[in-house]
């Protein structure tokens, strides 16, 4: 796996978490790794256990040259659409870095608007360590918010389904209705709203 770093340039990896769920913001993170402080075990956050993600999350924050986590709100998702909101969160994450990267490597096939050269890499979270690190920060940070949502809205098991459209979550929406944290442009919330018009 590429470490996303060369002797000539400072490279930031960028990834998102939470494009698909029915609830909550979409998160993005940007990470510039320190080639002098390698982090063992970096991988796509989706294939790591929760405990492994949590331990790497701490290591990345300690060892990276710079890191930043940002989000786009539910309101922005509903206003812009999920793709544009994701790109906005990515842009914010890069802008939040305290070191200006020379180049940005982004997971996926679309790029946010940035002031420096950038490259989109499909499956980048399994190919570039800096993107893997970003995927872990974004995923852990988003999961933390979902746990907070569960404490705030105990009828919804956000700590379990993380806002995704599982049978359990759909049953909760059916029984208790939708919340301010639900994305109104995503079904079934969208169809429920239309049914009330």
C-alpha positions as CSV (number, residue, x, y, z in Angstrom):
1,X,0.0,0.0,0.0
2,X,1.2,3.5,-0.9
3,X,2.0,5.7,2.1
4,X,0.7,8.7,0.2
5,X,4.0,10.5,0.8
6,X,7.0,11.3,-1.4
7,X,10.2,13.2,-0.5
8,X,9.1,16.0,-2.8
9,X,5.6,16.7,-1.7
10,X,3.2,16.7,1.2
11,X,0.2,14.6,0.4
12,X,-3.1,14.5,2.2
13,X,-5.6,11.6,2.0
14,X,-9.3,12.3,2.1
15,X,-12.3,10.0,2.7
16,X,-15.9,10.2,3.9
17,X,-18.3,8.3,6.1
18,X,-22.0,8.3,6.1
19,X,-23.2,8.8,2.6
20,X,-25.8,6.1,2.7
21,X,-27.6,6.4,6.1
22,X,-31.0,7.9,6.5
23,X,-29.9,10.1,9.4
24,X,-27.2,12.3,10.5
25,X,-24.5,14.4,8.8
26,X,-22.0,13.1,6.3
27,X,-18.4,13.2,7.7
28,X,-15.1,13.6,5.9
29,X,-11.5,13.5,7.2
30,X,-8.2,14.6,5.7
31,X,-4.9,13.2,7.0
32,X,-1.2,14.0,6.3
33,X,0.8,11.1,7.6
34,X,4.3,11.4,9.0
35,X,6.7,9.2,7.1
36,X,8.9,9.1,10.2
37,X,6.1,7.7,12.3
38,X,4.5,4.9,10.3
39,X,1.2,3.4,11.6
40,X,0.8,-0.4,11.3
41,X,-2.5,-1.9,10.5
42,X,-4.1,1.0,8.4
43,X,-6.8,-0.3,6.1
44,X,-10.2,0.6,4.8
45,X,-12.3,1.4,7.9
46,X,-15.1,-0.9,6.7
47,X,-13.1,-4.0,7.0
48,X,-11.7,-3.2,10.5
49,X,-13.4,-4.2,13.8
50,X,-14.8,-1.4,15.9
51,X,-12.1,-1.9,18.5
52,X,-9.3,-1.8,15.9
53,X,-10.8,1.3,14.4
54,X,-10.9,3.0,17.8
55,X,-7.3,2.1,18.6
56,X,-6.1,3.3,15.2
57,X,-8.1,6.5,15.6
58,X,-6.0,7.4,18.6
59,X,-2.8,6.5,16.9
60,X,-3.6,8.5,13.8
61,X,-4.3,11.6,15.8
62,X,-1.1,11.2,17.7
63,X,1.2,10.3,14.8
64,X,-0.1,12.2,11.8
65,X,1.6,15.5,10.8
66,X,-1.9,17.0,10.4
67,X,-5.5,15.8,10.5
68,X,-8.9,17.4,10.2
69,X,-12.5,16.1,10.5
70,X,-15.4,18.0,9.0
71,X,-19.0,17.4,8.2
72,X,-22.0,18.6,6.1
73,X,-25.2,18.8,8.0
74,X,-28.5,17.1,7.4
75,X,-29.9,20.4,6.1
76,X,-27.0,20.7,3.7
77,X,-27.6,17.2,2.5
78,X,-31.2,17.9,1.8
79,X,-30.5,21.2,0.2
80,X,-27.5,20.2,-2.0
81,X,-27.9,16.4,-2.4
82,X,-25.7,13.8,-0.8
83,X,-22.9,13.9,-3.4
84,X,-22.5,17.7,-3.2
85,X,-22.7,17.6,0.6
86,X,-20.0,14.9,0.7
87,X,-17.7,17.0,-1.5
88,X,-18.4,20.0,0.7
89,X,-17.4,18.0,3.8
90,X,-14.3,16.9,2.1
91,X,-13.4,20.5,1.1
92,X,-13.9,21.6,4.7
93,X,-11.7,18.7,6.0
94,X,-8.8,19.8,3.7
95,X,-9.3,23.4,4.6
96,X,-9.1,22.4,8.3
97,X,-5.5,21.0,8.0
98,X,-2.9,23.1,9.7
99,X,-0.4,22.1,7.1
100,X,-1.1,23.0,3.5
101,X,-0.7,19.8,1.3
102,X,0.9,19.9,-2.1
103,X,-1.5,17.3,-3.3
104,X,-4.7,15.7,-2.2
105,X,-5.7,12.1,-2.8
106,X,-9.4,11.4,-2.5
107,X,-11.2,8.1,-2.2
108,X,-13.7,7.6,-5.0
109,X,-14.2,9.1,-8.5
110,X,-15.2,12.6,-7.7
111,X,-13.2,15.6,-6.4
112,X,-14.2,18.5,-4.2
113,X,-13.2,22.0,-5.2
114,X,-9.7,22.5,-3.8
115,X,-6.9,25.1,-4.3
116,X,-4.2,22.5,-4.8
117,X,-3.8,19.5,-7.2
118,X,-6.0,16.5,-6.4
119,X,-6.5,13.0,-7.7
120,X,-9.5,10.8,-7.2
121,X,-8.6,7.1,-6.6
122,X,-11.3,4.4,-6.8
123,X,-10.9,2.1,-3.7
124,X,-8.3,4.5,-2.5
125,X,-9.0,3.5,1.1
126,X,-7.4,0.1,0.4
127,X,-4.6,1.5,-1.8
128,X,-3.3,4.6,0.0
129,X,-2.5,4.7,3.7
130,X,-3.3,8.4,4.1
131,X,-6.8,7.7,2.7
132,X,-7.2,4.6,4.9
133,X,-6.3,6.9,7.9
134,X,-8.9,9.4,6.8
135,X,-11.6,6.7,6.4
136,X,-10.9,5.6,10.0
137,X,-11.2,9.1,11.5
138,X,-14.4,9.9,9.6
139,X,-16.0,6.6,10.5
140,X,-15.1,6.7,14.2
141,X,-16.2,10.3,14.5
142,X,-19.5,9.6,12.9
143,X,-20.1,6.6,15.0
144,X,-19.5,8.7,18.1
145,X,-22.3,11.0,17.0
146,X,-24.6,8.1,16.4
147,X,-24.1,6.9,20.0
148,X,-24.9,10.5,21.2
149,X,-28.1,10.4,19.0
150,X,-29.1,7.2,20.8
151,X,-28.8,8.9,24.2
152,X,-30.8,11.8,22.9
153,X,-33.4,9.7,21.1
154,X,-33.6,6.4,23.1
155,X,-36.5,5.1,21.0
156,X,-34.0,4.8,18.1
157,X,-31.1,2.4,18.4
158,X,-28.7,4.6,16.6
159,X,-25.8,3.1,18.5
160,X,-26.6,-0.2,16.7
161,X,-27.7,0.6,13.2
162,X,-25.8,3.9,13.0
163,X,-28.6,5.5,11.0
164,X,-28.5,3.1,8.1
165,X,-31.8,1.8,6.7
166,X,-31.9,-1.5,8.5
167,X,-35.1,-3.4,9.3
168,X,-34.8,-2.2,12.9
169,X,-34.4,1.4,11.9
170,X,-37.2,1.3,9.4
171,X,-39.5,-0.2,12.1
172,X,-38.5,2.6,14.5
173,X,-39.4,5.3,11.9
174,X,-42.7,3.5,11.2
175,X,-43.5,3.4,14.9
176,X,-42.1,6.7,16.2
177,X,-42.0,8.9,13.1
178,X,-38.9,10.7,11.9
179,X,-36.6,13.1,13.7
180,X,-34.9,16.4,12.9
181,X,-31.7,14.3,12.3
182,X,-33.4,12.3,9.5
183,X,-32.6,13.2,5.9
184,X,-35.9,14.4,4.4
185,X,-34.8,13.7,0.8
186,X,-34.0,10.0,1.6
187,X,-36.8,7.4,1.5
188,X,-38.7,6.3,3.5
189,X,-38.7,9.7,5.2
190,X,-39.3,11.4,1.9
191,X,-42.3,9.3,1.1
192,X,-43.7,9.7,4.6
193,X,-43.5,13.5,4.2
194,X,-45.2,13.3,0.8
195,X,-47.9,11.2,2.3
196,X,-48.7,13.9,4.9
197,X,-49.0,16.7,2.3
